[in-house]
Amino acid sequence: MTAWLPDETTLHHGNGPHPAGEDADIFAVLREQAGNQAAQVTAAGAAWLAGAAAYPRSTLAQWESHPSAPGVLPCGSAFDVVNVPTLFGRRMLEHLWADGPGSGPVATHRGRMLLFASPGTAQRLPSLLDWEEWGSGPGTRCAGDPQEPQDGGPRVPPLLCHGAGDAVTVPPLTCGPSASGPRWVVAPDTRNPWLPGPDVLLWACVRVARSVPSPAPRISIFPPTDQGAKVYDVSRRR
């Protein structure tokens, strides 16, 4: 994501005339809301989100009428979404922002984190994880955190990848501090936000999986010791 850039352009969609005052109220609110806040949608970010819909101007009009209501947008054209457990997703963000190129828009919804990614990521990321043997194989015991499978190697928790033909719930454009439901962690703030691809998200997944200590004991090739067995000193045997 880029730094905070207040949008001063008109939000016209298509080549037709744009009636004076249309969409003005909600976007005026977005421009006027204070602060350099990563979780605050800008007018340009709202325009980018609406561009994912089949009818962007209708979507903008609906948001103008209900700015505090979540929306539903299709994936596959403007963006894909990688849906991960919240704790794992927060660890991914730590690595992306501390050591990597940063992230695109990010939201939370129903105990999951939604990472907006470049189109095509939903198809390629699971294949890359399997190819690199980091996929969620049969040894993964739950979808909450990376667990130690039976073969002794760490795994990335099951990811839900939303691409072409899928739709996701997006947080409202305006959201109070005490509001429940979906929320922006990193809100869209430009008309053309940078979106990570499958290679960047693969790197982040692997970093997190490697950094989580294994709760399971290492598997030994030797049989377990019998605690009740007698021990003899064979060094003195003649």
C-alpha positions in Angstrom: 0.0 0.0 0.0 1.1 3.5 -0.6 1.3 6.2 2.0 -1.8 8.3 2.9 -2.8 10.3 -0.2 -6.0 12.4 0.1 -7.9 12.2 -3.1 -8.9 15.4 -4.8 -10.1 14.1 -8.1 -13.6 13.6 -9.3 -14.9 10.1 -9.1 -16.4 9.7 -12.6 -17.1 6.2 -14.0 -17.6 5.6 -17.6 -17.9 8.1 -20.4 -21.4 9.4 -19.7 -22.3 12.6 -17.9 -21.9 12.8 -14.2 -24.7 14.7 -12.5 -23.6 17.5 -10.2 -23.6 16.5 -6.6 -23.8 12.7 -7.2 -21.7 10.7 -4.7 -20.6 14.0 -3.3 -21.8 13.5 0.3 -20.1 10.2 1.1 -16.8 11.2 -0.6 -16.8 14.5 1.1 -17.0 12.7 4.4 -14.2 10.4 3.4 -12.0 13.3 2.5 -12.8 15.2 5.7 -12.3 12.4 8.2 -9.2 13.2 10.1 -5.8 11.7 10.3 -3.2 9.5 8.7 -5.1 6.3 9.4 -4.1 3.1 7.7 -7.6 1.7 8.4 -9.5 4.6 6.8 -10.8 4.3 3.3 -10.2 7.3 1.0 -12.3 8.5 -1.8 -9.9 7.0 -4.3 -9.9 3.7 -2.4 -13.7 3.6 -2.6 -13.5 4.2 -6.3 -11.1 1.3 -6.7 -13.3 -1.0 -4.7 -16.3 -0.1 -6.7 -14.4 -0.8 -9.9 -14.5 -4.5 -9.1 -18.3 -4.5 -9.4 -20.2 -5.1 -12.6 -21.9 -1.7 -12.2 -19.4 0.6 -10.4 -21.7 3.7 -10.4 -24.6 1.7 -8.8 -22.2 0.4 -6.2 -21.0 3.9 -5.4 -24.6 5.1 -5.1 -25.5 2.3 -2.8 -22.5 3.1 -0.6 -23.5 6.7 -0.6 -26.9 5.7 0.8 -25.5 3.2 3.3 -21.8 4.1 4.1 -21.7 2.1 7.3 -23.0 -1.2 5.7 -20.7 -3.9 4.5 -20.7 -4.7 0.8 -20.1 -7.8 -1.4 -17.7 -7.6 -4.3 -16.6 -10.2 -6.9 -13.1 -11.4 -7.1 -10.9 -12.3 -10.1 -10.8 -9.0 -12.0 -9.6 -6.2 -9.8 -8.2 -8.5 -7.1 -8.2 -11.9 -5.5 -8.5 -12.5 -1.8 -6.5 -14.9 0.4 -8.4 -15.8 3.5 -6.3 -17.0 6.5 -6.8 -17.5 10.3 -6.5 -14.1 12.1 -3.4 -15.0 14.2 -1.5 -16.4 11.2 -2.6 -13.4 9.1 -1.3 -11.0 11.6 2.1 -12.7 11.7 2.1 -12.6 7.9 1.5 -8.9 8.0 4.4 -8.4 10.5 6.8 -10.1 8.1 5.4 -8.3 5.0 5.8 -4.9 6.6 9.0 -5.5 8.6 11.0 -7.5 6.1 9.1 -7.5 2.8 7.4 -5.2 0.3 4.4 -4.4 2.5 0.8 -5.5 1.8 -2.3 -4.5 -0.2 -5.6 -3.8 1.5 -6.4 -6.1 4.4 -9.6 -6.7 6.3 -10.9 -8.9 9.1 -14.2 -10.8 9.1 -15.6 -13.6 11.3 -12.3 -14.6 12.9 -10.4 -14.6 9.6 -8.1 -12.1 7.8 -8.7 -11.2 4.2 -5.5 -10.3 2.3 -6.3 -8.6 -1.1 -3.9 -9.9 -3.7 -3.3 -9.6 -7.4 -5.7 -11.4 -9.8 -4.6 -15.0 -10.4 -3.2 -15.4 -6.9 -6.1 -17.6 -5.7 -5.2 -20.2 -8.4 -1.4 -20.1 -8.1 -0.8 -19.8 -4.3 -2.1 -23.3 -3.3 -0.1 -24.9 -6.1 3.1 -23.1 -5.0 2.5 -24.2 -1.4 2.1 -27.8 -2.5 5.1 -27.6 -4.8 7.3 -26.3 -2.0 5.8 -29.0 0.3 4.3 -26.3 2.6 0.7 -27.1 1.8 -1.9 -28.2 4.3 -1.6 -31.9 4.0 -3.3 -34.6 6.0 -0.9 -34.0 9.0 -2.4 -30.6 9.7 -4.7 -30.9 12.7 -6.6 -27.7 12.7 -7.1 -24.4 10.8 -6.2 -22.1 13.6 -2.4 -22.1 13.7 0.3 -24.0 11.9 0.7 -27.4 13.6 3.3 -30.1 13.5 2.0 -32.9 11.3 2.9 -36.5 11.7 5.9 -36.4 9.4 7.6 -33.8 11.7 7.5 -30.8 9.3 5.7 -27.5 9.8 2.7 -26.7 7.6 0.8 -23.6 6.6 -2.8 -23.7 7.9 -5.6 -24.3 5.3 -6.0 -21.2 3.2 -9.3 -20.1 1.5 -8.4 -18.5 -1.8 -11.1 -16.5 -3.5 -10.7 -15.9 -7.2 -12.7 -15.7 -10.4 -16.3 -16.8 -9.8 -16.1 -16.0 -6.0 -17.3 -13.0 -4.0 -16.2 -11.6 -0.6 -17.7 -9.4 2.0 -15.9 -6.1 2.3 -16.0 -3.8 5.4 -18.0 -0.5 5.3 -16.5 2.7 4.0 -17.0 4.3 7.4 -16.8 2.4 10.6 -16.9 3.6 14.2 -14.4 2.4 16.8 -17.1 0.3 18.6 -18.7 -1.2 15.5 -18.7 -5.0 15.1 -18.5 -6.9 11.9 -15.9 -6.7 9.1 -13.2 -4.1 9.6 -10.3 -2.7 7.6 -6.8 -3.3 8.9 -5.1 -1.7 5.9 -7.8 0.2 3.9 -7.5 0.9 0.2 -6.3 4.5 -0.3 -5.5 4.9 -4.0 -7.1 4.1 -7.3 -4.3 1.7 -8.1 -3.1 0.0 -4.9 -0.2 -2.3 -5.0 -1.3 -5.9 -4.6 1.0 -8.8 -3.6 1.3 -11.7 -5.9 1.5 -15.5 -5.0 5.2 -15.4 -4.7 5.1 -12.6 -2.1 2.4 -14.4 -0.1 4.2 -17.7 -0.3 7.3 -16.1 1.2 5.2 -14.6 4.0 3.5 -18.0 4.7 6.8 -19.8 4.8 8.4 -17.2 7.1 5.5 -17.5 9.6 5.4 -21.3 9.5 9.1 -21.5 10.2 9.0 -19.1 13.0 6.4 -21.0 15.0 8.0 -23.5 17.5 6.8 -27.0 17.2 4.6 -28.2 20.2 5.2 -31.9 19.3 8.3 -33.8 20.4 10.8 -34.9 17.7 10.3 -38.4 16.4 13.2 -40.8 17.5 14.3 -43.8 15.5 15.0 -45.6 18.8 12.3 -47.5 20.7 11.1 -45.8 24.0 13.0 -46.7 27.1 11.4 -49.1 29.6 11.5 -47.1 32.9 11.0 -50.3 34.9 13.7 -52.3 33.3 16.8 -53.4 35.3 20.1 -51.9 34.3 23.3 -54.0 34.4 26.9 -52.8 34.2 28.2 -54.8 31.3 31.6 -53.2 31.4 32.7 -55.4 34.2 31.5 -58.6 32.6 34.3 -61.2 32.0 
